[in-house]
């Protein structure tokens, strides 16, 4: 059995009963976190623009937009809910980048259309998450070094696999869905800080559903798309790829349970989280007057400046992807919050003056290391020099960067939902419904509560 067929069989045969309790808990956390981010993101310009443009396409009223309750087509719902979810980069992270952004909107849209159970949603998300982790780890770093965005590039295949699972496609049609999806892959890192980033992620979510729908109707793709000489692994991985890692010991352990999914407390790129975690710890223990700082040196394990590469951001949205802006804002205000990325906060002269004192370099320990090794031992150090001669320093490992704990994820959802006007009784019921989602016979009950 060749690799593409093996993957399809693993998707088709995967069963809810093989998900550890931690994986079920992580899947439910991803769902509630995604809904909260999506409700909040609807107010963002890109969410409004996508809703305005796509709503004009019409279509059967198959699923709803979370923020408004508007009924639209399955594809429209996956696209709009995904772009809103990812609009502020406030959604959870994982080895794929932003797994929930490409998988939760399609899953809930399909769940509503076909009246699927909570167990089915968790099952499909867990196996698609596993596929995403396998794709990311087996493909190598060539394509990401070249500037491809993992979430958009690989997420469309995960969305297709998840959609095929939820639609009950057989082995051959699941195989076709993934093959078709590879032809719809795209997305560049250069889009970070612009509306095109959530757009490319949302298109991956939508295109995966489209690929599964086309496969169901008999459309075809190369059945050997992963392993052939001009196939996915050759084009994007070349000599760095290890295709056998895609299926070898699949689900052992299951990534959604084994990985520590990164649930965000700050609405910015995860590339800022090591340095922000270090700053929060430093500020909790001592006074660091921003106006007394003469120099800040940040040394990263990754080729600098890493994912948050907008060192001279031009807009508040670029500020979400700027390690220098996040450092300066945190030191001046003592914290980072949603308002940090408003125009008023971004345009302060003192912030940009402090940004000019920040130097981002690669840590000497990591000079010459391959990209994969840089990421596997990811860390930053920060050295802050003050006029009085003090040097304040901290090293922060990525494994220990700050993130929300289990119950805090539900608190975050409640805060986000409350700020968008969702009624308190609906918020409380939505939390309880997700916490017991495995007992829900029809996820439409959840959609009713969040609209």
N, C-alpha and C positions, 0 to 999 in steps of 0.2 A: 504494500500500500504506500503510495507516494505521499509527500508531506501535505500538499493541499487537501487531499482526501482524508488523511489522518486528522488534520485540524477540524474538518467538517464533522467527522465521526465523533471527535471529542466533544464538540459543541452539542451535537444531537443527543449523545448518550449521557451528558452531564445531568446530574440529579440533585435536587434540593437537599436530600438527605446526606450528601457528601460535604455540605458546608459546615464547618465548625461554628460553634456558638459565637466566637469572636467575629467570624466573617459575616454572620447574620446581623450582628450588632453594628459592624462597620458599614454594611450596606444600608441599613436603616438610617444611620447617621448621615450618610451621603445623600439620601433622599430628602431628609428634613433640611439639611444645610443648603441643598440645591434649590429647594422651593423658596426658602427665605432670601437667598441671593437673587433668585429670579424675580420675586416680587419687588425687591429694592431696585433691581436693574431696569425694570420697566420704565422708570422715570428718567433714566439716562437718555441722552440724545440718540444714541444708536438704537436703543430699545424702541423709542418712539418712531424713529425713521423706518426701522424694519417693520414695525407693526403697520405703519401707514402704507408702505409700499406693498407688502405681502398681502395685506387684507384685501387689496384691490384685485387679487388674482382669483378670488372666489373659491369655489370647490365645495364638496359635500361637507355638511356640519358634523364631522366625525369626532373631533376632540376640541378641548377648550384651551384658551390662553389663561394662564394662571392668574394674572393680575386683574383681568377684566371679566372673565367668564365668557368672552365672545367665542362662539362656536365657529370652527373653521376646519379645513381639511387636515388630515393626518400629517402631511408633509409641512403644511404651514405651521401647525402647532409645534412640531419638533423644531423647526427653524426659529420661530419667534421666541419660544420659551428658552431655547438654548442661547440665543444672542443676549437675551435679558439676563440670564443666569451668569454669563461670563462677562457682562458689560463692565463690571468694576473690578474684575480679577479677585473676587471675594469668595470664590468657590474652592472646594477642597482639591488638594494635589495628591499625586501618586507617581508611580514609575512612568506612567504614560504622559504625565504632565498634569492634565486636568481631566481625569477619567469621567467624573460625573457630568461635566458639561456636554460631553458627546453621547452619554448613555442614559442619563436620567430623563431628559425630555422625550426622547423616542420611546423609552419604556413606559412612561406614564401616558403618553398619547396612545400607544398601542393598547395599553391596559384599559384605557377608557373606551376605545373603539370596540374592543373585543370582550369587555367585561371580565378581565383577567383577575386572578386572585393575587393577594400580596405575596404568597409563596412563589408564584410564577415570576413576578417582578424581581424578587430577590435572587431567584435562581438564575435568571437571564443576566442580571447585572453582575453576579459573582463570576460566571463563566466568561463573560465579555471582559471583565476586569483582568481575569487570568490571562486571556489572550493578549490584552494590551501590554501587560507586564512582560509576557514572553516575547512579543514582537520587539519591544523596546530593548530588552536585554540581549536578544539574539542577533539583532540587526547590526550592532556596532555603532560607532559614533561618527562615521564618515559623513552621513547625510546631515547630522546636526551641526558638525563643524562647517559644512558647506552652507548652512543657513536655513535648513528646513525646520519647521515647527512640529515637534513630535505629536502633539495633541491633534492637530489637523491632519497630518500625514497618516498617522496610524489609527486615529480615532474613527475614521470612516469605516475601516475594516471591522473594528469592534462594534460600531453601531449596526453594521450589516449582520454580523454574527448574532448579536443580541436580538435584533429584529426577526431574523430567521428563526431563532429559538422561540420567541414569543408567538410567532405566527405558525409554529408547528411544521416548518418545512422539513422535508426528508433530507437524507445525506447529500444526494446529488444537487438538489436545489439550494441547500445551504452552501455547498461548494461553489455553485454559480454566483450566489449572492456575494460571497467574499471576493471572488474573481472580478466581478463587475465593479465592486467597491474600490479595488486597487486602481482602476482607471479613473476614479473620481478623487484620488488623493491629491492634496495640495496644501500650501500654507508655508509662510516664511517668517523667520524671526524678526526681520526688518519691520514687520507690521506691529511689533510690540509698541504700545503707547499710542496707537491709533484705532479708530473704529474697525479697521480691517482685521484686527486680531480677533475680537469676538465674532465678527462676520465669518472669518475662515473656519473658526471652531464650529459655529452654528451650521455652516454649510456641510461640514463633515457629519454632524448629527443627522441632518436632513438627507444627505446623500446615501448614508447607510440604510435608512428606511427605504429610500427609493430603490437601491440595489436589491433589497430583499423582495420588494413588491414586484420588480421586474423579473427576478428569478422565479417567483411564484407563477408568473404568467408565461414562463418558458424562455425568457431571454437568457443568453449564454455569455460566458467569458471563458478564457482559456482554463481548462480544468487542471493545468499544471502551473498556474500563475506564480506560485511561490518559488518553485524549484527550477524552472527552465532557464536556459542560458540568457535570455533577455527578459526574464521575469522580475518579480518584485525584489527578491534578495540580491540579484545581480545588479539591478539598476541602483538601488539605494544602499546596499551593504558592501558589494564587491568583496574584496579580500578580507574585510573585517568581519563579515557576517559568519554566523555559525548556525546554519539552518536546522541542524539536529536539536539545538537547544529549544526550538519552538515547540516541539512535542515531547521531548524527553522528560519523563517524570512529571508530566502535565498535572498540575493541581496538587503536587506533593512537595512542599506544602502549598495550600491554596493562597494565592497572593493577597486576596482581599482580607484574609485572616492574618497572614504572616507579616504583611507590610504595616507600618505605622502610618496610615493615611494622614496626610497633613491637613488639618482643619484650621482655617485661618481666623485669626483675631484682628488682623489689619487688612484693609482692602487694597493690597498692592502685590506686586510680583513676589513670589516666594524667594527670589534671589536676594531680597532685602532682609529676609528673616534672621539670618545668622547675625548680621551686624545690629539689627534692631534688638534682638534678644540680648546681645552683649551690652548695648546702651541702656536698656531697661534695668539690667542688673547693676550697672555702674551708677546710674542715677538714683537707684534705691538706696545706695550706700554712702553717697557723698554729693557735695555740691560741685557742679561743673558749670561755672558762669560762661555762657556762650560768648559774651563780649570780651572774655579774657583768653580765648583760644587763639593760638598763633599758628598751629598746624595740626592736621589730622592725617595720619597715614593708615590706610586700610590695605592689608595684604590678604589676598584670596588664594585658596588652593587651586581654583579654576583659572584658566586664562582670563586675565582681567578685561573688563570688570564683571564677567559672568552674565547671567540672564538679565540682571537689572543694569543694562548697559548704557542707558541714556544719561551720560555724565553731565551734559549741558541741556537739560530738558527745556523745551519751548512752550509747553502747555501743561496744565494740571494732569491731563491723562498721561503724558509722557513722564510726569513726576511719579506715577505709580511704578514705573520701570526704571527709576533712577536711584542708585545707591547713594549718590551724593545728596540728592534732594531729601531723601528719607532721613539721612544722618543729620543734616542741618535742621530740618523741621523738628526732629525728636529732641535735639539738644536745646533749641530755642524755646520750644513749648513744654518740654518735659514728657511728651507723649506723642503718639500718632493715633488719629481717629479718622472717621469718615470725612470730617471737615478739613483735614489736612490737605485733601486733594481738591479743594474748592479754589476758584479763581482768586478770591480775596487772600487766602493763606499763601497761595503759590506766588503771587506778585509782590510779596514783601521784600524790600531791598535787603534787609538784614539776612534773610534766608540765602539769597544769591551771593551776598558777600561771604558768608560762611562756607558756602559750597566751593568757592574759589580757593579756599584754604585746604581742601581735601584732595589728597593724592591716593589713587588706587593702583596698586602694583600686584604682581604675583609673588606669593611667598617663596623665599629661597628654597624651602623644602621640596617644592613642587616643580621647580624649573626643569623643563625637559621631559616631564612625565607625560605619557599619553593621556588624551582627554578622558578616557574611561577611568583611569587611576585617579585623576584629579577629582572626578565626581564621586568615586567610591569613598575617598577619604576627605570629603568636603568640609572645609572650615574657613574661618576668617580670623585675623587678629586686627585689633584696632589700637592705635597709639595716639593719645590726645595730649598735645603740649600746650601748657598755659604760660602766661606772661610771668608768673611768679616762679617759674622754673620747674614746676611739677610735671611729671609724665604719668599719665593715667592709661593703663593698658589692660586688655583682656583678650583671651583667645576663646572662640566660640565654635564648638563642633556642630555640624549640621544635625547630627543625631539628637542633640539636646536643645535644638532651637525651640522657641516657644510656640505652642499651639494649644487649641482648645481641648480640654478633656471631655469625656463622654457627655456628661450632663450639661456642660457649658455650650455644647453645640445646639442643644434644644433651647437654651436661654438666648443664644444668638438669633435663632429663628424667630423666637417670640419678639425680640426687640426689632428685628427687621420688619416683620409682619405688622407689628403695632405702628411703626412709623409710616407705613403705607395705608393705614386706615382699616386693616382687618379687625373685625370685632373680637373682643376678648374671649367670648365663649367659643368662637370658631378657632382661635389660636390654641386654646386649651384642648379642644377636641381633636385638632389636627395633630398635636403633640402625642396625645394618647393613642390616636389611630396609627401613627407611624411606629410608636413603641411596640404595638401589638400587631404589626402589619402581617405577620405570618398567619394570623387568625382571621384576616380580612378576606371575604369571598369575592369581593368586587372592588377594585381600587377606585372606582367611580365615587365611592363614599368619601375618599380622601380628596379628590378633585372638587367635590361639592363644597368642602370646607375651606378651600384656599382661594376660591373665586369670589 
